[in-house]
Amino acid sequence: MTALRRTLKGFLPEVRARVEAALKEEGFGILTEMDVAATLKAKLGLEKPPYLILGACNPHLAARALEAELEIGLLLPCNVVLREAKEGVEVLVQDPREMFRVLPEATREALAPVAEEARARLERALARL
């Protein structure tokens, strides 16, 4: 799976705050949060290391994408995963360019400028970390 990634020193709460601040500077807000480790523990009794999935959205980019293709909501928002690694916290960001490859060619072409802008903004956010 293709993702934009970076591993940061520190603990998950601190890294999360840094990630959210960097995303905010690029116009993204967090719409959803899934605490996968907590859910697996509560539902299945499984002990897993911390693993968060944040749903990041840039409203301007989302509006442009929806104008081009109403069904694009199936691929929104951009997921950001934070998980513990030996070196610190790994930050994985869904690559919009790769995500849109599942779309028919004509739709993919119509959405290419949105995907490229989203990718550039996400890359800049990661670089700030």
N, CA, C and O atoms as a GROMACS GRO file, in nm:
protein
  516
    1MET      N    1   0.085  -0.118   0.000
    1MET     CA    2   0.000   0.000   0.000
    1MET      C    3   0.089   0.124   0.000
    1MET      O    4   0.188   0.131   0.074
    2THR      N    5   0.055   0.218  -0.082
    2THR     CA    6   0.134   0.340  -0.092
    2THR      C    7   0.082   0.444   0.006
    2THR      O    8  -0.037   0.475   0.010
    3ALA      N    9   0.174   0.496   0.085
    3ALA     CA   10   0.139   0.600   0.181
    3ALA      C   11   0.255   0.697   0.190
    3ALA      O   12   0.370   0.662   0.163
    4LEU      N   13   0.224   0.818   0.229
    4LEU     CA   14   0.326   0.914   0.265
    4LEU      C   15   0.356   0.884   0.411
    4LEU      O   16   0.263   0.866   0.490
    5ARG      N   17   0.483   0.879   0.448
    5ARG     CA   18   0.513   0.836   0.585
    5ARG      C   19   0.631   0.908   0.645
    5ARG      O   20   0.719   0.960   0.577
    6ARG      N   21   0.629   0.908   0.776
    6ARG     CA   22   0.738   0.967   0.854
    6ARG      C   23   0.733   0.906   0.993
    6ARG      O   24   0.625   0.886   1.048
    7THR      N   25   0.848   0.878   1.050
    7THR     CA   26   0.855   0.828   1.187
    7THR      C   27   0.915   0.938   1.274
    7THR      O   28   1.020   0.994   1.242
    8LEU      N   29   0.847   0.966   1.385
    8LEU     CA   30   0.887   1.074   1.474
    8LEU      C   31   0.921   1.022   1.612
    8LEU      O   32   0.858   0.928   1.661
    9LYS      N   33   1.021   1.082   1.673
    9LYS     CA   34   1.054   1.051   1.812
    9LYS      C   35   0.944   1.109   1.901
    9LYS      O   36   0.888   1.215   1.871
   10GLY      N   37   0.915   1.040   2.008
   10GLY     CA   38   0.817   1.089   2.102
   10GLY      C   39   0.708   0.988   2.128
   10GLY      O   40   0.714   0.874   2.083
   11PHE      N   41   0.607   1.034   2.200
   11PHE     CA   42   0.495   0.950   2.237
   11PHE      C   43   0.372   0.992   2.157
   11PHE      O   44   0.363   1.105   2.110
   12LEU      N   45   0.279   0.901   2.143
   12LEU     CA   46   0.165   0.922   2.055
   12LEU      C   47   0.088   1.051   2.084
   12LEU      O   48   0.058   1.123   1.988
   13PRO      N   49   0.053   1.085   2.208
   13PRO     CA   50  -0.023   1.210   2.228
   13PRO      C   51   0.051   1.335   2.180
   13PRO      O   52  -0.008   1.424   2.120
   14GLU      N   53   0.181   1.339   2.205
   14GLU     CA   54   0.262   1.453   2.161
   14GLU      C   55   0.271   1.458   2.009
   14GLU      O   56   0.256   1.565   1.949
   15VAL      N   57   0.295   1.344   1.948
   15VAL     CA   58   0.305   1.338   1.801
   15VAL      C   59   0.171   1.374   1.739
   15VAL      O   60   0.166   1.444   1.638
   16ARG      N   61   0.063   1.326   1.798
   16ARG     CA   62  -0.070   1.358   1.745
   16ARG      C   63  -0.091   1.509   1.742
   16ARG      O   64  -0.140   1.562   1.642
   17ALA      N   65  -0.056   1.577   1.848
   17ALA     CA   66  -0.072   1.723   1.853
   17ALA      C   67   0.010   1.790   1.744
   17ALA      O   68  -0.037   1.884   1.680
   18ARG      N   69   0.131   1.742   1.722
   18ARG     CA   70   0.216   1.798   1.616
   18ARG      C   71   0.156   1.773   1.479
   18ARG      O   72   0.157   1.861   1.393
   19VAL      N   73   0.104   1.653   1.458
   19VAL     CA   74   0.043   1.618   1.329
   19VAL      C   75  -0.079   1.705   1.303
   19VAL      O   76  -0.095   1.759   1.194
   20GLU      N   77  -0.164   1.718   1.403
   20GLU     CA   78  -0.285   1.800   1.386
   20GLU      C   79  -0.249   1.945   1.357
   20GLU      O   80  -0.314   2.009   1.274
   21ALA      N   81  -0.148   1.998   1.422
   21ALA     CA   82  -0.106   2.137   1.398
   21ALA      C   83  -0.052   2.153   1.256
   21ALA      O   84  -0.083   2.251   1.189
   22ALA      N   85   0.028   2.058   1.211
   22ALA     CA   86   0.084   2.065   1.075
   22ALA      C   87  -0.026   2.054   0.971
   22ALA      O   88  -0.024   2.125   0.870
   23LEU      N   89  -0.122   1.966   0.993
   23LEU     CA   90  -0.234   1.953   0.900
   23LEU      C   91  -0.319   2.081   0.897
   23LEU      O   92  -0.364   2.124   0.791
   24LYS      N   93  -0.339   2.139   1.013
   24LYS     CA   94  -0.418   2.263   1.022
   24LYS      C   95  -0.355   2.375   0.940
   24LYS      O   96  -0.425   2.453   0.876
   25GLU      N   97  -0.222   2.382   0.942
   25GLU     CA   98  -0.154   2.484   0.863
   25GLU      C   99  -0.178   2.468   0.713
   25GLU      O  100  -0.164   2.563   0.637
   26GLU      N  101  -0.216   2.347   0.672
   26GLU     CA  102  -0.245   2.320   0.530
   26GLU      C  103  -0.395   2.315   0.503
   26GLU      O  104  -0.437   2.272   0.396
   27GLY      N  105  -0.476   2.360   0.599
   27GLY     CA  106  -0.619   2.371   0.579
   27GLY      C  107  -0.698   2.245   0.610
   27GLY      O  108  -0.816   2.236   0.575
   28PHE      N  109  -0.636   2.146   0.675
   28PHE     CA  110  -0.704   2.022   0.709
   28PHE      C  111  -0.749   2.025   0.854
   28PHE      O  112  -0.677   2.073   0.941
   29GLY      N  113  -0.867   1.972   0.878
   29GLY     CA  114  -0.916   1.951   1.014
   29GLY      C  115  -0.942   1.802   1.032
   29GLY      O  116  -0.951   1.728   0.935
   30ILE      N  117  -0.954   1.760   1.156
   30ILE     CA  118  -0.982   1.620   1.185
   30ILE      C  119  -1.132   1.605   1.205
   30ILE      O  120  -1.190   1.662   1.297
   31LEU      N  121  -1.194   1.525   1.117
   31LEU     CA  122  -1.338   1.502   1.125
   31LEU      C  123  -1.373   1.379   1.208
   31LEU      O  124  -1.474   1.376   1.278
   32THR      N  125  -1.286   1.278   1.199
   32THR     CA  126  -1.315   1.152   1.267
   32THR      C  127  -1.190   1.100   1.335
   32THR      O  128  -1.078   1.134   1.299
   33GLU      N  129  -1.213   1.015   1.435
   33GLU     CA  130  -1.103   0.947   1.502
   33GLU      C  131  -1.149   0.805   1.534
   33GLU      O  132  -1.257   0.784   1.588
   34MET      N  133  -1.065   0.709   1.500
   34MET     CA  134  -1.091   0.571   1.536
   34MET      C  135  -0.972   0.520   1.617
   34MET      O  136  -0.860   0.515   1.567
   35ASP      N  137  -0.997   0.485   1.741
   35ASP     CA  138  -0.894   0.427   1.826
   35ASP      C  139  -0.904   0.276   1.808
   35ASP      O  140  -0.980   0.209   1.879
   36VAL      N  141  -0.828   0.224   1.715
   36VAL     CA  142  -0.838   0.083   1.677
   36VAL      C  143  -0.800  -0.006   1.795
   36VAL      O  144  -0.868  -0.106   1.820
   37ALA      N  145  -0.694   0.027   1.866
   37ALA     CA  146  -0.650  -0.056   1.979
   37ALA      C  147  -0.760  -0.064   2.086
   37ALA      O  148  -0.786  -0.172   2.138
   38ALA      N  149  -0.822   0.048   2.118
   38ALA     CA  150  -0.928   0.050   2.219
   38ALA      C  151  -1.049  -0.032   2.173
   38ALA      O  152  -1.110  -0.104   2.253
   39THR      N  153  -1.083  -0.021   2.045
   39THR     CA  154  -1.196  -0.096   1.992
   39THR      C  155  -1.169  -0.246   1.995
   39THR      O  156  -1.257  -0.324   2.033
   40LEU      N  157  -1.048  -0.287   1.957
   40LEU     CA  158  -1.015  -0.430   1.959
   40LEU      C  159  -1.016  -0.485   2.101
   40LEU      O  160  -1.055  -0.599   2.125
   41LYS      N  161  -0.972  -0.402   2.195
   41LYS     CA  162  -0.975  -0.445   2.335
   41LYS      C  163  -1.118  -0.457   2.385
   41LYS      O  164  -1.154  -0.557   2.447
   42ALA      N  165  -1.200  -0.356   2.357
   42ALA     CA  166  -1.338  -0.356   2.406
   42ALA      C  167  -1.424  -0.465   2.342
   42ALA      O  168  -1.504  -0.529   2.410
   43LYS      N  169  -1.407  -0.486   2.213
   43LYS     CA  170  -1.494  -0.579   2.140
   43LYS      C  171  -1.443  -0.722   2.138
   43LYS      O  172  -1.522  -0.817   2.136
   44LEU      N  173  -1.308  -0.739   2.139
   44LEU     CA  174  -1.252  -0.872   2.124
   44LEU      C  175  -1.159  -0.914   2.237
   44LEU      O  176  -1.112  -1.028   2.242
   45GLY      N  177  -1.132  -0.821   2.329
   45GLY     CA  178  -1.041  -0.852   2.438
   45GLY      C  179  -0.896  -0.860   2.396
   45GLY      O  180  -0.814  -0.916   2.470
   46LEU      N  181  -0.861  -0.807   2.280
   46LEU     CA  182  -0.724  -0.813   2.229
   46LEU      C  183  -0.643  -0.693   2.277
   46LEU      O  184  -0.690  -0.580   2.273
   47GLU      N  185  -0.522  -0.719   2.322
   47GLU     CA  186  -0.430  -0.613   2.363
   47GLU      C  187  -0.340  -0.581   2.245
   47GLU      O  188  -0.263  -0.666   2.200
   48LYS      N  189  -0.348  -0.460   2.195
   48LYS     CA  190  -0.266  -0.416   2.082
   48LYS      C  191  -0.200  -0.283   2.116
   48LYS      O  192  -0.253  -0.207   2.197
   49PRO      N  193  -0.086  -0.253   2.055
   49PRO     CA  194  -0.025  -0.122   2.077
   49PRO      C  195  -0.115  -0.011   2.023
   49PRO      O  196  -0.198  -0.037   1.936
   50PRO      N  197  -0.098   0.111   2.072
   50PRO     CA  198  -0.180   0.222   2.023
   50PRO      C  199  -0.178   0.234   1.871
   50PRO      O  200  -0.073   0.225   1.807
   51TYR      N  201  -0.296   0.255   1.814
   51TYR     CA  202  -0.314   0.265   1.669
   51TYR      C  203  -0.435   0.353   1.646
   51TYR      O  204  -0.548   0.312   1.671
   52LEU      N  205  -0.412   0.475   1.599
   52LEU     CA  206  -0.521   0.570   1.574
   52LEU      C  207  -0.536   0.595   1.425
   52LEU      O  208  -0.437   0.602   1.352
   53ILE      N  209  -0.658   0.607   1.380
   53ILE     CA  210  -0.687   0.650   1.244
   53ILE      C  211  -0.763   0.782   1.255
   53ILE      O  212  -0.872   0.788   1.311
   54LEU      N  213  -0.703   0.888   1.201
   54LEU     CA  214  -0.766   1.020   1.200
   54LEU      C  215  -0.816   1.049   1.059
   54LEU      O  216  -0.744   1.028   0.962
   55GLY      N  217  -0.938   1.095   1.048
   55GLY     CA  218  -0.994   1.133   0.919
   55GLY      C  219  -0.974   1.282   0.898
   55GLY      O  220  -1.043   1.364   0.958
   56ALA      N  221  -0.878   1.317   0.811
   56ALA     CA  222  -0.845   1.457   0.785
   56ALA      C  223  -0.918   1.508   0.662
   56ALA      O  224  -0.929   1.437   0.562
   57CYS      N  225  -0.968   1.632   0.670
   57CYS     CA  226  -1.042   1.688   0.558
   57CYS      C  227  -1.005   1.836   0.539
   57CYS      O  228  -0.997   1.913   0.635
   58ASN      N  229  -0.983   1.872   0.413
   58ASN     CA  230  -0.968   2.011   0.374
   58ASN      C  231  -1.099   2.046   0.304
   58ASN      O  232  -1.123   1.998   0.193
   59PRO      N  233  -1.184   2.129   0.364
   59PRO     CA  234  -1.316   2.155   0.308
   59PRO      C  235  -1.314   2.207   0.164
   59PRO      O  236  -1.400   2.171   0.084
   60HIS      N  237  -1.216   2.291   0.130
   60HIS     CA  238  -1.210   2.346  -0.006
   60HIS      C  239  -1.180   2.235  -0.107
   60HIS      O  240  -1.242   2.230  -0.214
   61LEU      N  241  -1.087   2.147  -0.073
   61LEU     CA  242  -1.055   2.037  -0.164
   61LEU      C  243  -1.171   1.938  -0.171
   61LEU      O  244  -1.200   1.886  -0.279
   62ALA      N  245  -1.236   1.912  -0.058
   62ALA     CA  246  -1.351   1.820  -0.058
   62ALA      C  247  -1.463   1.875  -0.146
   62ALA      O  248  -1.526   1.800  -0.220
   63ALA      N  249  -1.488   2.005  -0.138
   63ALA     CA  250  -1.595   2.065  -0.219
   63ALA      C  251  -1.563   2.052  -0.368
   63ALA      O  252  -1.650   2.020  -0.448
   64ARG      N  253  -1.437   2.076  -0.404
   64ARG     CA  254  -1.398   2.062  -0.545
   64ARG      C  255  -1.412   1.918  -0.592
   64ARG      O  256  -1.457   1.893  -0.704
   65ALA      N  257  -1.373   1.825  -0.507
   65ALA     CA  258  -1.383   1.684  -0.544
   65ALA      C  259  -1.529   1.643  -0.560
   65ALA      O  260  -1.563   1.570  -0.654
   66LEU      N  261  -1.615   1.688  -0.471
   66LEU     CA  262  -1.757   1.654  -0.480
   66LEU      C  263  -1.824   1.717  -0.601
   66LEU      O  264  -1.917   1.660  -0.657
   67GLU      N  265  -1.777   1.834  -0.642
   67GLU     CA  266  -1.830   1.894  -0.764
   67GLU      C  267  -1.799   1.809  -0.886
   67GLU      O  268  -1.880   1.799  -0.977
   68ALA      N  269  -1.683   1.748  -0.886
   68ALA     CA  270  -1.642   1.666  -1.000
   68ALA      C  271  -1.705   1.527  -0.996
   68ALA      O  272  -1.733   1.469  -1.101
   69GLU      N  273  -1.729   1.474  -0.876
   69GLU     CA  274  -1.782   1.338  -0.863
   69GLU      C  275  -1.849   1.322  -0.727
   69GLU      O  276  -1.781   1.317  -0.624
   70LEU      N  277  -1.982   1.312  -0.727
   70LEU     CA  278  -2.055   1.303  -0.600
   70LEU      C  279  -2.020   1.178  -0.521
   70LEU      O  280  -2.024   1.180  -0.398
   71GLU      N  281  -1.986   1.070  -0.588
   71GLU     CA  282  -1.956   0.945  -0.519
   71GLU      C  283  -1.816   0.944  -0.456
   71GLU      O  284  -1.777   0.846  -0.394
   72ILE      N  285  -1.741   1.053  -0.473
   72ILE     CA  286  -1.605   1.059  -0.417
   72ILE      C  287  -1.608   1.052  -0.265
   72ILE      O  288  -1.507   1.022  -0.202
   73GLY      N  289  -1.724   1.078  -0.206
   73GLY     CA  290  -1.737   1.067  -0.062
   73GLY      C  291  -1.701   0.929  -0.009
   73GLY      O  292  -1.667   0.914   0.108
   74LEU      N  293  -1.707   0.829  -0.095
   74LEU     CA  294  -1.666   0.694  -0.055
   74LEU      C  295  -1.516   0.687  -0.026
   74LEU      O  296  -1.471   0.596   0.044
   75LEU      N  297  -1.439   0.782  -0.079
   75LEU     CA  298  -1.295   0.783  -0.059
   75LEU      C  299  -1.248   0.895   0.033
   75LEU      O  300  -1.127   0.913   0.052
   76LEU      N  301  -1.340   0.969   0.090
   76LEU     CA  302  -1.306   1.078   0.179
   76LEU      C  303  -1.338   1.040   0.323
   76LEU      O  304  -1.424   0.954   0.342
   77PRO      N  305  -1.276   1.095   0.423
   77PRO     CA  306  -1.166   1.190   0.420
   77PRO      C  307  -1.033   1.118   0.399
   77PRO      O  308  -1.028   0.996   0.384
   78CYS      N  309  -0.924   1.196   0.400
   78CYS     CA  310  -0.790   1.137   0.390
   78CYS      C  311  -0.755   1.078   0.526
   78CYS      O  312  -0.760   1.147   0.628
   79ASN      N  313  -0.721   0.952   0.528
   79ASN     CA  314  -0.687   0.888   0.655
   79ASN      C  315  -0.541   0.913   0.692
   79ASN      O  316  -0.451   0.910   0.607
   80VAL      N  317  -0.521   0.937   0.820
   80VAL     CA  318  -0.388   0.954   0.877
   80VAL      C  319  -0.378   0.852   0.991
   80VAL      O  320  -0.460   0.854   1.083
   81VAL      N  321  -0.278   0.765   0.984
   81VAL     CA  322  -0.260   0.662   1.087
   81VAL      C  323  -0.141   0.701   1.176
   81VAL      O  324  -0.036   0.741   1.127
   82LEU      N  325  -0.161   0.688   1.305
   82LEU     CA  326  -0.054   0.706   1.402
   82LEU      C  327  -0.041   0.574   1.476
   82LEU      O  328  -0.136   0.525   1.537
   83ARG      N  329   0.080   0.517   1.471
   83ARG     CA  330   0.101   0.390   1.540
   83ARG      C  331   0.240   0.386   1.601
   83ARG      O  332   0.335   0.444   1.549
   84GLU      N  333   0.248   0.316   1.712
   84GLU     CA  334   0.376   0.305   1.780
   84GLU      C  335   0.470   0.216   1.698
   84GLU      O  336   0.428   0.115   1.642
   85ALA      N  337   0.596   0.257   1.693
   85ALA     CA  338   0.701   0.180   1.626
   85ALA      C  339   0.822   0.179   1.720
   85ALA      O  340   0.826   0.255   1.817
   86LYS      N  341   0.919   0.094   1.691
   86LYS     CA  342   1.038   0.087   1.776
   86LYS      C  343   1.110   0.221   1.785
   86LYS      O  344   1.165   0.257   1.889
   87GLU      N  345   1.108   0.297   1.675
   87GLU     CA  346   1.181   0.423   1.667
   87GLU      C  347   1.101   0.542   1.718
   87GLU      O  348   1.156   0.652   1.727
   88GLY      N  349   0.974   0.523   1.751
   88GLY     CA  350   0.890   0.633   1.794
   88GLY      C  351   0.747   0.612   1.750
   88GLY      O  352   0.688   0.507   1.778
   89VAL      N  353   0.690   0.709   1.682
   89VAL     CA  354   0.554   0.699   1.632
   89VAL      C  355   0.559   0.713   1.480
   89VAL      O  356   0.611   0.811   1.427
   90GLU      N  357   0.505   0.615   1.412
   90GLU     CA  358   0.499   0.620   1.266
   90GLU      C  359   0.371   0.693   1.226
   90GLU      O  360   0.262   0.663   1.274
   91VAL      N  361   0.388   0.788   1.135
   91VAL     CA  362   0.276   0.865   1.081
   91VAL      C  363   0.261   0.823   0.935
   91VAL      O  364   0.353   0.840   0.855
   92LEU      N  365   0.145   0.770   0.902
   92LEU     CA  366   0.116   0.728   0.765
   92LEU      C  367   0.000   0.812   0.714
   92LEU      O  368  -0.102   0.825   0.783
   93VAL      N  369   0.014   0.870   0.597
   93VAL     CA  370  -0.090   0.953   0.539
   93VAL      C  371  -0.132   0.892   0.406
   93VAL      O  372  -0.048   0.861   0.321
   94GLN      N  373  -0.260   0.876   0.390
   94GLN     CA  374  -0.316   0.822   0.267
   94GLN      C  375  -0.275   0.912   0.151
   94GLN      O  376  -0.294   1.034   0.156
   95ASP      N  377  -0.220   0.852   0.047
   95ASP     CA  378  -0.177   0.928  -0.072
   95ASP      C  379  -0.299   0.948  -0.163
   95ASP      O  380  -0.348   0.851  -0.220
   96PRO      N  381  -0.348   1.072  -0.177
   96PRO     CA  382  -0.467   1.095  -0.260
   96PRO      C  383  -0.450   1.048  -0.404
   96PRO      O  384  -0.544   0.998  -0.466
   97ARG      N  385  -0.330   1.065  -0.457
   97ARG     CA  386  -0.306   1.024  -0.596
   97ARG      C  387  -0.329   0.873  -0.610
   97ARG      O  388  -0.394   0.828  -0.705
   98GLU      N  389  -0.277   0.796  -0.516
   98GLU     CA  390  -0.293   0.651  -0.521
   98GLU      C  391  -0.437   0.610  -0.491
   98GLU      O  392  -0.490   0.518  -0.552
   99MET      N  393  -0.499   0.679  -0.398
   99MET     CA  394  -0.636   0.648  -0.359
   99MET      C  395  -0.731   0.661  -0.478
   99MET      O  396  -0.823   0.581  -0.494
  100PHE      N  397  -0.708   0.763  -0.560
  100PHE     CA  398  -0.798   0.789  -0.673
  100PHE      C  399  -0.775   0.694  -0.791
  100PHE      O  400  -0.851   0.698  -0.887
  101ARG      N  401  -0.672   0.611  -0.784
  101ARG     CA  402  -0.647   0.515  -0.893
  101ARG      C  403  -0.760   0.415  -0.910
  101ARG      O  404  -0.773   0.355  -1.017
  102VAL      N  405  -0.841   0.396  -0.808
  102VAL     CA  406  -0.952   0.301  -0.818
  102VAL      C  407  -1.068   0.356  -0.902
  102VAL      O  408  -1.161   0.283  -0.936
  103LEU      N  409  -1.064   0.485  -0.933
  103LEU     CA  410  -1.172   0.549  -1.008
  103LEU      C  411  -1.158   0.524  -1.158
  103LEU      O  412  -1.048   0.499  -1.207
  104PRO      N  413  -1.269   0.532  -1.230
  104PRO     CA  414  -1.261   0.522  -1.376
  104PRO      C  415  -1.170   0.633  -1.431
  104PRO      O  416  -1.158   0.739  -1.369
  105GLU      N  417  -1.108   0.609  -1.544
  105GLU     CA  418  -1.009   0.702  -1.598
  105GLU      C  419  -1.060   0.844  -1.615
  105GLU      O  420  -0.992   0.939  -1.578
  106ALA      N  421  -1.180   0.860  -1.670
  106ALA     CA  422  -1.234   0.995  -1.692
  106ALA      C  423  -1.252   1.069  -1.559
  106ALA      O  424  -1.221   1.188  -1.549
  107THR      N  425  -1.301   1.000  -1.459
  107THR     CA  426  -1.319   1.060  -1.327
  107THR      C  427  -1.184   1.094  -1.266
  107THR      O  428  -1.166   1.201  -1.208
  108ARG      N  429  -1.090   1.002  -1.278
  108ARG     CA  430  -0.956   1.022  -1.225
  108ARG      C  431  -0.893   1.146  -1.287
  108ARG      O  432  -0.829   1.226  -1.218
  109GLU      N  433  -0.910   1.163  -1.419
  109GLU     CA  434  -0.854   1.280  -1.486
  109GLU      C  435  -0.919   1.409  -1.437
  109GLU      O  436  -0.851   1.510  -1.418
  110ALA      N  437  -1.051   1.406  -1.416
  110ALA     CA  438  -1.122   1.525  -1.367
  110ALA      C  439  -1.076   1.562  -1.226
  110ALA      O  440  -1.073   1.680  -1.190
  111LEU      N  441  -1.041   1.462  -1.146
  111LEU     CA  442  -1.002   1.486  -1.008
  111LEU      C  443  -0.851   1.501  -0.989
  111LEU      O  444  -0.806   1.529  -0.878
  112ALA      N  445  -0.774   1.484  -1.094
  112ALA     CA  446  -0.627   1.489  -1.082
  112ALA      C  447  -0.577   1.617  -1.017
  112ALA      O  448  -0.491   1.610  -0.929
  113PRO      N  449  -0.628   1.736  -1.055
  113PRO     CA  450  -0.578   1.858  -0.989
  113PRO      C  451  -0.605   1.860  -0.839
  113PRO      O  452  -0.523   1.909  -0.762
  114VAL      N  453  -0.719   1.808  -0.797
  114VAL     CA  454  -0.752   1.804  -0.655
  114VAL      C  455  -0.658   1.707  -0.583
  114VAL      O  456  -0.607   1.738  -0.476
  115ALA      N  457  -0.637   1.590  -0.642
  115ALA     CA  458  -0.548   1.490  -0.583
  115ALA      C  459  -0.406   1.544  -0.570
  115ALA      O  460  -0.340   1.524  -0.469
  116GLU      N  461  -0.360   1.613  -0.674
  116GLU     CA  462  -0.223   1.668  -0.670
  116GLU      C  463  -0.209   1.776  -0.564
  116GLU      O  464  -0.109   1.781  -0.492
  117GLU      N  465  -0.310   1.863  -0.554
  117GLU     CA  466  -0.303   1.968  -0.453
  117GLU      C  467  -0.310   1.908  -0.313
  117GLU      O  468  -0.237   1.951  -0.223
  118ALA      N  469  -0.398   1.811  -0.293
  118ALA     CA  470  -0.408   1.746  -0.162
  118ALA      C  471  -0.276   1.680  -0.126
  118ALA      O  472  -0.229   1.692  -0.013
  119ARG      N  473  -0.217   1.609  -0.221
  119ARG     CA  474  -0.089   1.542  -0.195
  119ARG      C  475   0.019   1.644  -0.157
  119ARG      O  476   0.094   1.623  -0.062
  120ALA      N  477   0.027   1.754  -0.231
  120ALA     CA  478   0.127   1.856  -0.203
  120ALA      C  479   0.108   1.913  -0.062
  120ALA      O  480   0.205   1.933   0.011
  121ARG      N  481  -0.016   1.940  -0.024
  121ARG     CA  482  -0.044   1.994   0.109
  121ARG      C  483  -0.006   1.893   0.217
  121ARG      O  484   0.052   1.930   0.320
  122LEU      N  485  -0.039   1.767   0.194
  122LEU     CA  486  -0.007   1.662   0.293
  122LEU      C  487   0.144   1.643   0.302
  122LEU      O  488   0.196   1.622   0.411
  123GLU      N  489   0.214   1.648   0.191
  123GLU     CA  490   0.361   1.637   0.193
  123GLU      C  491   0.422   1.753   0.272
  123GLU      O  492   0.516   1.733   0.349
  124ARG      N  493   0.369   1.874   0.252
  124ARG     CA  494   0.420   1.989   0.327
  124ARG      C  495   0.394   1.972   0.476
  124ARG      O  496   0.479   2.007   0.559
  125ALA      N  497   0.278   1.920   0.511
  125ALA     CA  498   0.246   1.897   0.653
  125ALA      C  499   0.345   1.797   0.713
  125ALA      O  500   0.396   1.819   0.823
  126LEU      N  501   0.371   1.689   0.643
  126LEU     CA  502   0.467   1.590   0.692
  126LEU      C  503   0.607   1.649   0.704
  126LEU      O  504   0.679   1.620   0.800
  127ALA      N  505   0.645   1.732   0.610
  127ALA     CA  506   0.779   1.793   0.613
  127ALA      C  507   0.794   1.884   0.735
  127ALA      O  508   0.905   1.897   0.788
  128ARG      N  509   0.687   1.945   0.781
  128ARG     CA  510   0.692   2.033   0.899
  128ARG      C  511   0.720   1.955   1.027
  128ARG      O  512   0.769   2.011   1.125
  129LEU      N  513   0.689   1.828   1.025
  129LEU     CA  514   0.706   1.747   1.145
  129LEU      C  515   0.852   1.721   1.172
  129LEU      O  516   0.887   1.654   1.270
   0.00000   0.00000   0.00000
